[in-house]
Amino acid sequence: MIAIISHPFRVSKESVFLAWKLLGSITLILFFRLSTYAQENVCNCSKNFERLIGKLETNYIAYQLIKNEIEKNYESHKFRFKTLAAETNDNNCTKLLQEFLSFFHDGHLFVSEYPDFPAADLEKTKAEIKQNMYDLNRMHPIGRSPIEGYWTDGQSKFVIVQNKNSNIPFEWVAIILETKDSTKKGEIKFAVDKSGNSWEGIYYTNAYAYRYVKITPYKENSILSVWGGILWGKLSGKDDSVYNPVLPTVKKIDNENVLLTIPSFLVDAKDFDKVLIENIETLLFANNLIIDIRGNTGGNGIYFNLMRLYYEKPAVSSRGLALSSADNITYFEKFASTRSGDPYVPVIKAMREKPGGIVAGPDFRDLGLTPEKTNIQKVVILTDRGNMSAAETFVLYSKAVSNKVITMGDNTGGVVDFNNINMIKIGCDKHGIYFGYPTYTLHDKVIEHGYNKNGIPPDVKIDSGVPDKIAFVLEYLKQK
């Protein structure tokens, strides 16, 4: 049985924006820098670490569920990082805290900075970037790395090349090729080194604020997922036109098959639905609908109108677990109402009656949709390791509401067992350190039967060596 939540992202638009903005503003001030200028010390890392520990152990449901099993390793891990925190420069504290949280292997658990940099610091960074401008005539990617090449974020063009500037202590740099502000051409956008399956380093905003960034290529290196909800799309050359890499696209392959590509769920629902409406005839008359979500790292639950195209039956809601704490009560109170059957009121009541205890989470109604009359006989959802969070709930919902749906490709990323992020500021006004954590579980058996360890497996595995996954799907559908 597929366990789901009927309303996986029941948060305000403002809360979603803040969470991504904060996550996108993670400023893990690294030991390497473009210059020697320093932020004044306004925080104490040992105190930040103690506050993080307190908030983690008080609020994080996963910790309470597995505390007995991990206690020895966790206490050893905590002791080691307590020592490191005492030795860590305040400007590097967030990096240390994030490394500490990696113990739990939960992509919905993080520490981020949303700093308020003084104008003078921004001007210093701008001056240094201007002093290290790149000659665009000498920027020629030759394919040494999966991230090398020409890219767009929907507004500007960039080129990623191997770095030759000794003032920049990174192997790869992204340089601005074209943008509305012509004075920025030739400026560095980010600088990164290889780190496992990703690249990490420093990213610069348009206002010259810097932050730690992790970049991962997906979908045969045709998209770049930039930590913070940013997506870059690959261009075949510097003369290619700019396109919006986050918007879905619809392509009629032939009279039988239609391809719907969804790079991200972090787009406005109205923009997402607009694409569906503009292509509604093509979608309605398709016999086979292929939905390619490879590289879609999540976002918001904006996919319910899409599911009406293949909806057959209600999705039975599974009730998860939540941890009683003052912070979590405050979180749920934001969404509670006086309407009959409100799913949050019973949670708040149970939390108040059982301080520090584990209680049943929100009890949502079963998901029922009004179906569209279509020709669709089969829906194939193409997945990969880049699919996380909302992309994973989309898979679970789709399979729950329709027997027409099969998944093909690779396992998803496994960031769905603990969800609905709350953000708590834990200190440092200037650095703006926030702790983000999930507030309740996907269902009440996530420890034994969850997806975070291995991801959601596909119904049909496609080997990573297959060069054309869409062609593989088409051949499969033809044979079936």
C-alpha positions in Angstrom: 0.0 0.0 0.0 1.3 3.4 -0.9 1.2 5.7 2.1 0.6 9.4 1.3 -0.5 12.7 2.9 -3.4 14.4 1.2 -1.9 17.9 1.8 1.9 17.5 1.9 2.6 21.2 1.6 -0.1 22.9 3.6 1.8 26.1 4.3 1.3 29.7 3.3 3.0 31.1 0.2 5.0 33.4 2.4 6.3 30.5 4.5 7.3 28.5 1.4 9.1 31.6 0.0 10.9 32.2 3.3 12.0 28.6 3.6 13.5 28.6 0.1 14.9 32.1 0.5 16.6 31.1 3.7 17.9 27.8 2.3 19.0 29.7 -0.8 20.9 32.2 1.4 23.0 29.6 3.2 26.2 31.5 3.8 28.6 28.9 5.1 31.6 31.3 5.2 34.3 29.0 4.0 38.0 29.1 5.0 38.9 30.0 1.4 37.9 33.5 0.1 38.5 35.8 -2.7 40.0 38.3 -0.3 41.2 38.8 3.2 38.4 41.1 4.4 36.5 39.6 7.4 33.1 40.0 9.0 33.3 41.3 12.6 32.7 38.5 15.1 29.1 38.9 16.4 28.3 35.3 17.3 29.8 32.6 19.5 29.8 29.2 17.7 29.7 27.2 21.0 26.5 29.0 22.0 25.0 28.5 18.5 25.8 24.8 18.7 24.1 24.5 22.1 21.0 26.3 20.8 20.9 24.1 17.8 21.1 20.9 19.9 18.3 22.2 22.1 16.0 23.0 19.1 16.9 19.7 17.3 16.2 17.4 20.3 13.1 19.3 21.3 11.5 19.6 17.9 12.8 17.0 15.4 10.4 14.1 15.3 12.9 11.7 13.6 15.4 12.2 16.5 12.7 11.1 19.0 11.7 8.1 16.9 15.2 6.7 16.6 16.8 8.1 19.7 17.3 4.7 21.5 18.9 3.1 18.4 21.4 6.0 17.7 22.1 7.2 21.2 25.7 6.0 21.5 26.8 7.2 18.0 24.8 10.4 18.3 26.4 11.3 21.7 29.8 10.6 20.3 29.1 12.7 17.3 27.7 15.5 19.4 30.7 15.5 21.7 33.1 15.7 18.8 31.2 18.7 17.3 30.9 20.4 20.6 34.7 20.4 20.7 35.0 21.6 17.1 32.5 24.4 17.8 34.7 25.7 20.6 37.5 25.9 18.1 35.6 27.3 15.1 35.7 30.9 14.0 32.2 32.4 14.1 32.2 33.1 10.4 32.6 29.4 9.7 30.0 28.3 12.3 27.1 27.6 10.0 29.3 25.3 7.9 30.1 23.3 11.0 26.4 23.2 12.1 25.4 21.9 8.7 28.0 19.2 8.8 26.7 18.2 12.3 23.2 17.8 10.9 24.4 15.5 8.1 24.5 12.8 10.7 20.7 12.3 10.2 20.9 12.0 6.3 17.7 14.1 6.0 17.5 16.6 3.2 14.7 18.4 5.1 17.0 19.1 8.0 19.4 22.0 7.6 21.0 25.2 9.0 21.1 28.3 6.8 22.2 31.9 7.1 20.1 34.8 6.0 22.6 37.5 6.8 22.2 41.3 6.8 25.5 42.4 5.3 26.4 46.0 5.7 26.6 48.1 2.5 30.3 48.6 3.0 30.9 44.8 2.9 28.8 44.5 -0.3 30.9 47.3 -1.9 34.1 45.5 -1.0 32.9 42.3 -2.6 31.7 44.2 -5.7 35.1 45.9 -6.0 37.0 42.6 -5.8 34.7 41.0 -8.4 35.3 43.9 -10.7 39.0 43.6 -10.2 38.8 40.0 -11.3 36.6 40.4 -14.4 37.0 37.6 -17.1 37.7 38.2 -20.8 34.6 36.7 -22.5 36.5 36.2 -25.7 38.7 33.7 -23.9 35.9 31.7 -22.3 35.7 28.4 -24.4 34.3 25.4 -22.6 35.8 22.1 -23.8 33.9 19.6 -21.8 36.2 18.5 -19.1 33.4 18.4 -16.5 29.6 17.7 -16.5 29.0 21.3 -15.4 31.1 22.9 -18.1 29.3 24.7 -20.9 26.7 27.3 -21.6 23.7 27.8 -19.3 20.7 30.0 -18.5 18.6 30.7 -15.5 15.8 32.1 -17.6 17.0 35.7 -17.6 20.8 35.6 -18.1 23.4 33.5 -19.9 26.5 32.0 -18.2 29.5 30.0 -19.2 31.2 27.5 -16.9 34.8 26.9 -17.6 38.0 25.7 -15.8 39.4 28.5 -13.9 42.7 30.1 -14.9 42.7 33.0 -12.5 45.1 32.4 -9.6 43.2 34.9 -7.5 40.2 32.6 -7.4 41.0 29.5 -5.4 38.5 27.2 -7.2 38.8 24.9 -10.1 35.6 25.9 -11.9 33.9 29.3 -12.4 30.6 30.5 -13.8 30.9 33.8 -15.7 28.1 36.1 -16.7 27.8 36.2 -20.6 24.6 38.1 -21.1 22.3 39.9 -18.6 20.1 43.0 -18.5 22.8 44.9 -16.6 25.5 45.0 -19.2 28.1 46.2 -16.6 27.9 42.7 -15.1 29.2 40.9 -18.2 32.4 39.1 -17.4 31.7 39.0 -13.6 32.0 35.8 -11.7 28.6 34.2 -10.6 30.0 31.3 -8.7 33.2 29.4 -8.1 33.2 25.7 -7.2 35.3 22.6 -6.6 34.3 19.0 -7.1 32.9 17.3 -4.0 31.6 13.8 -4.5 28.8 13.8 -7.0 28.4 17.6 -6.7 30.4 20.8 -6.8 30.5 23.3 -4.0 31.9 26.7 -3.3 30.7 30.3 -3.3 27.7 31.9 -5.1 27.2 35.7 -5.6 23.8 37.4 -5.7 23.1 40.3 -7.9 23.6 42.6 -4.9 27.1 41.0 -4.3 26.2 39.0 -1.2 28.0 35.7 -1.1 26.8 32.4 0.1 27.9 28.8 0.2 26.5 26.8 -2.7 26.2 23.2 -3.8 25.6 22.4 -7.5 24.5 19.1 -8.9 23.9 18.2 -12.6 20.9 16.0 -13.4 19.1 14.6 -16.5 22.2 13.7 -18.5 23.8 16.9 -17.4 21.2 19.0 -19.1 20.1 20.9 -15.9 22.0 22.2 -12.9 20.3 22.2 -9.5 21.8 25.1 -7.5 21.2 24.9 -3.8 18.5 27.4 -2.9 15.8 26.5 -5.4 17.7 27.8 -8.5 17.7 25.8 -11.7 19.9 26.4 -14.7 19.2 24.9 -18.1 21.8 23.8 -20.6 22.4 25.7 -23.9 24.1 24.0 -26.8 26.1 27.2 -27.5 26.5 30.8 -26.4 24.2 32.0 -29.3 21.2 29.9 -28.1 18.2 31.8 -27.0 17.4 32.2 -23.3 14.5 30.0 -22.0 12.9 29.5 -18.6 14.3 26.2 -17.4 11.8 25.8 -14.6 8.6 25.9 -16.6 7.0 22.7 -17.8 6.9 22.0 -21.6 4.6 19.8 -23.7 5.7 18.0 -26.8 3.5 15.8 -29.1 5.9 13.0 -30.1 3.4 11.3 -32.4 -0.3 10.4 -32.6 0.0 8.1 -29.6 2.5 9.8 -27.3 2.8 13.1 -25.6 5.8 14.2 -23.5 5.2 16.5 -20.5 8.5 17.7 -19.0 8.4 19.2 -15.4 11.8 20.4 -14.3 10.6 21.9 -11.0 7.6 22.3 -8.7 9.1 25.5 -7.4 7.0 27.7 -9.8 3.8 29.6 -9.3 0.8 27.4 -9.6 -0.8 29.8 -12.1 2.3 29.6 -14.4 2.2 25.8 -14.1 -1.5 25.6 -14.9 -1.1 28.1 -17.8 1.2 25.7 -19.6 -1.4 22.9 -19.1 -4.3 25.0 -20.4 -2.3 26.2 -23.4 -1.7 22.6 -24.4 -4.9 21.0 -23.1 -6.0 19.6 -26.4 -2.7 17.8 -27.0 -2.9 16.4 -23.4 -6.5 15.3 -23.6 -6.1 13.3 -26.8 -2.9 11.6 -26.0 -3.1 7.8 -25.5 0.2 7.7 -23.6 1.3 10.6 -21.4 5.0 10.5 -20.5 5.8 12.8 -17.6 9.5 13.5 -17.3 10.4 14.8 -13.8 14.1 13.9 -13.8 16.1 16.5 -11.9 13.0 17.9 -10.3 14.1 18.5 -6.7 10.7 19.5 -5.4 8.9 22.7 -4.4 5.2 22.9 -3.7 2.1 20.8 -4.2 0.9 22.4 -7.5 0.3 19.2 -9.4 -3.3 18.4 -8.5 -4.9 19.9 -11.6 -2.5 17.8 -13.7 -3.6 14.6 -11.9 -7.2 15.2 -13.0 -6.1 14.0 -16.5 -5.6 10.5 -15.2 -7.5 10.5 -11.9 -9.5 7.3 -11.3 -10.0 6.9 -7.5 -9.5 8.8 -4.3 -6.1 8.6 -2.5 -6.5 7.3 1.0 -4.7 9.6 3.4 -2.3 8.1 5.9 -1.9 9.9 9.2 1.7 10.6 10.3 3.3 11.5 13.7 4.3 14.8 15.2 6.4 15.8 18.3 4.8 18.0 20.9 6.9 21.1 21.6 6.3 24.8 22.0 7.8 25.6 18.6 5.7 22.9 16.9 2.5 24.1 18.6 3.3 27.6 17.3 3.9 26.2 13.8 0.5 24.3 13.6 -1.4 27.3 15.1 -0.5 29.2 11.9 -2.7 26.9 9.9 -5.5 26.0 12.3 -8.9 27.4 11.7 -12.4 27.3 13.3 -13.9 25.3 10.4 -15.4 21.9 11.0 -13.0 19.1 10.6 -9.8 21.3 10.7 -6.9 18.8 10.7 -4.6 20.9 12.8 -6.8 21.7 15.9 -6.7 18.1 17.2 -2.9 18.0 16.8 -2.5 21.2 18.8 -4.9 19.9 21.5 -3.0 16.6 21.8 0.4 18.4 22.0 -0.8 20.6 24.8 -2.0 17.5 26.7 1.2 15.6 26.2 4.2 18.0 26.4 7.3 16.4 24.9 5.4 13.4 23.6 4.7 11.9 20.2 1.2 12.5 19.0 -0.8 11.8 15.8 -0.2 14.3 13.1 -2.8 16.1 11.0 -5.7 13.9 9.8 -6.4 15.1 6.2 -9.3 14.0 4.1 -8.8 11.5 1.4 -7.8 13.2 -1.8 -10.7 13.3 -4.3 -10.4 15.1 -7.6 -12.9 15.9 -10.5 -11.5 13.9 -13.4 -11.2 15.2 -16.9 -12.5 13.1 -19.8 -9.4 12.1 -21.8 -8.0 9.4 -24.1 -5.1 8.6 -21.8 -4.6 4.9 -21.3 -1.1 4.9 -19.8 0.9 7.4 -17.8 4.7 6.9 -17.4 6.5 9.0 -14.8 10.2 9.1 -15.5 12.3 9.5 -12.3 15.8 9.8 -11.1 17.9 10.5 -8.0 17.3 14.2 -8.3 13.6 13.8 -7.4 13.0 14.9 -3.8 10.3 16.2 -1.5 7.3 17.4 -3.6 8.5 15.5 -6.6 8.3 12.3 -4.5 4.9 13.1 -3.2 3.8 13.7 -6.8 4.9 10.1 -7.6 3.1 8.7 -4.6 -0.1 10.6 -5.3 -0.1 9.7 -8.9 0.2 6.0 -8.3 -2.4 6.2 -5.6 -5.1 7.9 -7.7 -4.7 5.9 -10.9 -3.9 2.3 -12.0 -2.7 3.8 -15.3 0.5 5.1 -13.8 3.8 3.4 -13.8 7.2 4.8 -12.9 10.4 4.2 -14.9 14.0 5.2 -14.5 15.9 5.3 -11.2 15.1 5.5 -7.5 14.1 8.9 -6.2 16.3 10.9 -3.9 14.6 9.9 -0.6 13.6 13.2 1.1 10.0 12.6 1.9 9.6 10.6 5.1 9.7 13.8 7.3 8.2 16.9 5.8 6.6 20.3 6.1 9.5 22.5 7.2 9.5 24.9 10.1 12.1 27.6 10.4 13.5 28.8 13.7 16.1 31.5 14.2 18.7 30.2 16.6 20.9 33.3 16.9 23.4 35.8 15.4 21.4 38.8 14.1 24.1 39.8 11.6 24.6 36.3 10.2 20.9 35.3 10.6 21.3 31.6 11.4 18.1 29.6 11.0 17.4 26.0 11.8 15.0 24.3 9.3 13.4 21.0 10.3 10.4 18.8 9.2 7.4 18.9 11.6 5.7 15.5 10.9 6.0 12.2 9.2 4.7 11.0 5.9 2.9 8.1 7.8 3.2 6.4 11.1 5.6 3.7 10.0 8.3 5.7 8.2 11.1 4.1 10.3 10.2 0.6 9.1 8.6 1.4 5.8 9.9 4.8 4.7 11.6 6.0 1.6 14.4 8.2 2.9 17.0 5.4 3.0 16.7 4.2 -0.6 14.2 6.5 -2.3 11.0 5.4 -4.1 12.0 2.5 -6.5 10.6 2.7 -10.1 8.3 0.0 -11.4 10.7 -0.4 -14.4 14.4 0.2 -13.9 16.2 2.0 -16.7 20.0 1.5 -16.6 22.0 4.7 -16.2 23.9 3.7 -19.3 20.9 4.0 -21.6 21.6 7.2 -23.6 18.0 8.1 -24.5 15.5 7.4 -21.7 12.6 8.7 -23.7 13.3 6.3 -26.5 13.4 3.5 -24.0 10.0 4.5 -22.6 8.5 4.7 -26.1 9.8 1.3 -27.0 8.4 -0.1 -23.8 5.0 1.3 -24.5 5.1 0.0 -28.0 5.9 -3.5 -26.8 3.1 -3.4 -24.1 
